[in-house]
Amino acid sequence: MNRNHQILWLLLACSFGAACAFKTTSSSAQRSKSLARSFAKKPLNFAGAAISWCSRTHQLAAVPLEVIDPSYNLALGTLALGTVFIAPGSPLKSTLSTFLGGIPLTLFGLFLTFQTTTLRFTFDDEYFSLVRSNGESTGENLVVGGENVWAYNKFVNYDLFPSRSFPILVYFKETQTPQENWNVGPGEQANSPEAIANGAVPGQVHFFPAIANTEKLISGFQSHGCAKIE
């Protein structure tokens, strides 16, 4: 191939790279540099690689990320219940109820309000995630470690407690977490011989307060094919 042809291929490839640059991230920039280096060795393949890369980039950009709306129902309900025990004139107000019910419930309600404001549940094409409201990672799971991101094909069950009509906790069970952690916390009972005999599937148990729209959560689990024990 003569030098003029090489220059023509380079200009075509750069045009495709510039068109994609407006929709890519810094990691995509690294791919651009890698493609540029490969041009020196394989000029004929460079334009084809650039076209293929742009196509994949557009496909990734088209994948929707569903962010579940927050729900303050649980936080407000907890605050209201705490107020019943501490509000002046309340028939349930007493020194004992204030310290055993009113103050703990009020503090817990404030904590739930904070969580509802700062955390979000999301669904993408492969994973269910718990992230910060700005989309950043929440870091490692405090109980079993690992990021709060779970593949749909690793789900073995999910539900709402105590019921779908009165949700307080979001529950799901998965096998993505290393097996040695499955019996940590409530997992010991959830994976007991009695539970397995009653139809339970072994796995890592997760509970989260119902700080999001639970109907949309259930709809997301269903639409992404998450396994559920009926």
Wavefront OBJ file of the C-alpha trace (Angstrom):
o trace
v 0.000 0.000 0.000
v 1.459 3.416 -0.945
v 1.689 6.348 1.423
v -1.305 8.199 -0.072
v -3.577 5.249 0.612
v -2.312 5.031 4.164
v -3.072 8.725 4.736
v -6.582 8.259 3.290
v -7.318 5.354 5.639
v -6.014 7.393 8.575
v -8.289 10.333 7.737
v -11.322 8.046 7.462
v -10.540 6.364 10.762
v -10.008 9.696 12.516
v -13.373 10.891 11.215
v -15.094 7.901 12.767
v -13.155 8.380 15.997
v -14.155 12.045 16.220
v -17.819 11.171 15.653
v -17.704 8.739 18.563
v -15.661 10.956 20.873
v -18.653 13.037 21.896
v -20.339 9.924 23.357
v -17.424 8.103 24.950
v -15.567 8.248 28.253
v -11.890 8.340 29.222
v -11.742 4.551 28.925
v -12.827 4.919 25.304
v -9.973 7.393 24.811
v -7.565 4.683 25.870
v -9.090 2.427 23.222
v -8.469 5.192 20.654
v -4.784 5.314 21.560
v -4.573 1.552 21.289
v -6.156 1.635 17.834
v -3.775 4.382 16.765
v -0.786 2.293 17.806
v -2.115 -0.684 15.875
v -2.351 1.433 12.694
v 1.412 1.582 12.383
v 1.488 -2.210 12.033
v -1.794 -2.933 10.260
v -3.039 0.128 8.347
v -5.535 -1.916 6.342
v -7.277 -3.192 9.497
v -7.281 0.112 11.323
v -10.351 1.687 9.737
v -12.337 -1.532 10.126
v -11.390 -1.728 13.806
v -12.380 1.899 14.327
v -15.766 1.325 12.681
v -16.367 -1.776 14.817
v -15.359 0.113 17.979
v -17.731 2.989 17.207
v -20.556 0.528 16.601
v -19.998 -1.126 19.990
v -19.798 2.278 21.675
v -23.162 3.313 20.247
v -24.692 0.021 21.360
v -23.414 0.512 24.919
v -24.653 4.101 24.983
v -28.111 2.885 23.989
v -28.430 0.534 26.996
v -30.960 2.152 29.364
v -30.281 2.550 33.074
v -33.448 2.487 35.134
v -33.198 4.398 38.410
v -36.000 3.499 40.804
v -37.790 6.472 42.343
v -37.228 6.983 46.073
v -40.125 6.482 48.481
v -40.314 8.333 51.792
v -43.309 6.305 53.014
v -41.276 4.188 55.426
v -39.295 7.146 56.773
v -42.383 9.311 57.287
v -44.315 6.441 58.861
v -41.488 5.771 61.307
v -41.233 9.450 62.225
v -44.988 9.669 62.734
v -44.949 6.605 64.977
v -42.093 8.056 67.010
v -43.978 11.323 67.410
v -46.936 9.488 68.965
v -44.731 8.525 71.911
v -43.151 11.940 72.486
v -45.723 14.538 71.379
v -47.156 16.637 74.240
v -50.725 15.595 75.025
v -50.393 12.174 73.382
v -52.146 9.429 75.428
v -49.153 7.180 74.745
v -46.587 9.676 75.989
v -44.735 8.779 79.185
v -41.160 8.840 80.377
v -40.815 5.148 79.588
v -42.424 5.313 76.135
v -40.371 8.391 75.245
v -37.047 6.658 75.830
v -38.025 3.169 74.686
v -40.200 4.117 71.715
v -40.317 7.785 70.842
v -36.632 8.691 70.704
v -35.388 5.469 69.012
v -38.151 5.571 66.397
v -37.568 9.254 65.668
v -33.843 8.731 65.249
v -34.454 5.705 63.038
v -36.928 7.731 60.966
v -34.291 10.411 60.433
v -31.795 7.733 59.430
v -34.273 6.317 56.897
v -34.894 9.816 55.551
v -31.146 10.206 55.014
v -30.887 6.835 53.261
v -33.891 7.574 51.056
v -32.313 10.859 49.993
v -28.807 9.559 49.351
v -29.286 6.024 47.945
v -30.855 4.647 44.762
v -31.651 1.202 43.361
v -30.864 0.775 39.658
v -31.398 -1.787 36.896
v -29.283 -2.023 33.762
v -29.104 -4.784 31.148
v -27.164 -7.176 33.415
v -27.121 -5.976 37.031
v -29.228 -4.804 39.945
v -27.305 -2.225 41.983
v -27.456 -0.064 45.072
v -25.690 3.239 44.374
v -25.494 6.763 45.723
v -28.024 9.295 44.460
v -25.324 10.799 42.218
v -24.701 7.401 40.608
v -21.420 6.671 42.394
v -20.657 3.316 44.003
v -21.629 2.777 47.640
v -18.400 0.878 48.185
v -18.142 -2.587 49.664
v -21.053 -4.304 51.368
v -20.616 -3.845 55.115
v -21.672 -7.399 55.958
v -20.115 -9.722 53.369
v -17.868 -7.408 51.347
v -17.945 -6.918 47.599
v -19.639 -4.126 45.674
v -23.409 -3.755 45.944
v -23.950 -4.969 42.374
v -25.636 -8.296 41.618
v -26.171 -10.168 38.337
v -29.776 -11.110 37.565
v -28.846 -14.704 36.729
v -27.478 -15.149 40.258
v -30.826 -14.413 41.949
v -32.582 -17.378 43.563
v -35.411 -15.487 45.303
v -36.812 -12.051 46.135
v -39.776 -10.673 48.082
v -41.120 -7.840 50.223
v -41.667 -8.140 53.984
v -44.030 -8.322 55.727
v -46.097 -8.132 52.516
v -46.258 -6.486 49.106
v -49.149 -4.283 50.266
v -47.248 -3.172 53.387
v -43.542 -3.230 52.456
v -40.946 -2.515 55.117
v -38.022 -4.626 53.891
v -36.801 -5.534 50.411
v -35.415 -9.070 50.424
v -33.458 -11.026 47.859
v -31.148 -14.011 47.832
v -28.279 -14.636 45.410
v -25.392 -16.999 44.746
v -22.911 -14.412 43.432
v -21.394 -13.848 46.898
v -18.702 -16.431 47.769
v -20.314 -19.431 49.447
v -18.265 -19.114 52.631
v -20.227 -15.943 53.443
v -23.726 -17.340 52.892
v -24.356 -18.143 56.547
v -23.349 -14.714 57.844
v -26.112 -12.951 59.793
v -29.646 -14.024 58.779
v -28.145 -16.437 56.260
v -27.586 -19.009 58.992
v -31.319 -19.454 59.411
v -32.176 -18.902 55.740
v -29.769 -21.689 54.717
v -30.510 -24.062 57.582
v -31.406 -27.698 56.843
v -34.994 -26.925 57.881
v -35.228 -24.011 55.434
v -33.764 -26.056 52.595
v -36.165 -28.910 53.375
v -39.045 -26.420 53.100
v -38.034 -25.385 49.590
v -35.445 -22.656 50.182
v -32.475 -22.389 47.804
v -29.021 -21.832 49.365
v -27.498 -18.410 48.836
v -26.575 -15.045 50.331
v -29.471 -13.181 51.952
v -29.893 -9.396 51.623
v -32.348 -7.097 53.373
v -32.779 -3.397 52.617
v -35.327 -0.956 54.017
v -38.088 -0.161 51.522
v -36.719 3.274 50.639
v -37.725 3.041 46.963
v -40.881 2.471 44.954
v -41.370 -1.216 45.752
v -43.803 -1.859 42.892
v -41.159 -0.698 40.416
v -38.568 -2.843 42.185
v -40.726 -5.952 41.832
v -41.468 -5.048 38.211
v -37.712 -4.704 37.574
v -36.963 -8.097 39.125
v -39.671 -9.682 36.999
v -38.746 -8.000 33.721
v -35.080 -9.005 34.097
v -35.894 -12.648 34.781
v -34.800 -12.843 38.419
v -35.671 -16.219 39.919
v -38.389 -16.322 42.573
v -39.692 -19.114 44.776
v -43.490 -19.077 44.711
l 1 2 3 4 5 6 7 8 9 10 11 12 13 14 15 16 17 18 19 20 21 22 23 24 25 26 27 28 29 30 31 32 33 34 35 36 37 38 39 40 41 42 43 44 45 46 47 48 49 50 51 52 53 54 55 56 57 58 59 60 61 62 63 64 65 66 67 68 69 70 71 72 73 74 75 76 77 78 79 80 81 82 83 84 85 86 87 88 89 90 91 92 93 94 95 96 97 98 99 100 101 102 103 104 105 106 107 108 109 110 111 112 113 114 115 116 117 118 119 120 121 122 123 124 125 126 127 128 129 130 131 132 133 134 135 136 137 138 139 140 141 142 143 144 145 146 147 148 149 150 151 152 153 154 155 156 157 158 159 160 161 162 163 164 165 166 167 168 169 170 171 172 173 174 175 176 177 178 179 180 181 182 183 184 185 186 187 188 189 190 191 192 193 194 195 196 197 198 199 200 201 202 203 204 205 206 207 208 209 210 211 212 213 214 215 216 217 218 219 220 221 222 223 224 225 226 227 228 229 230
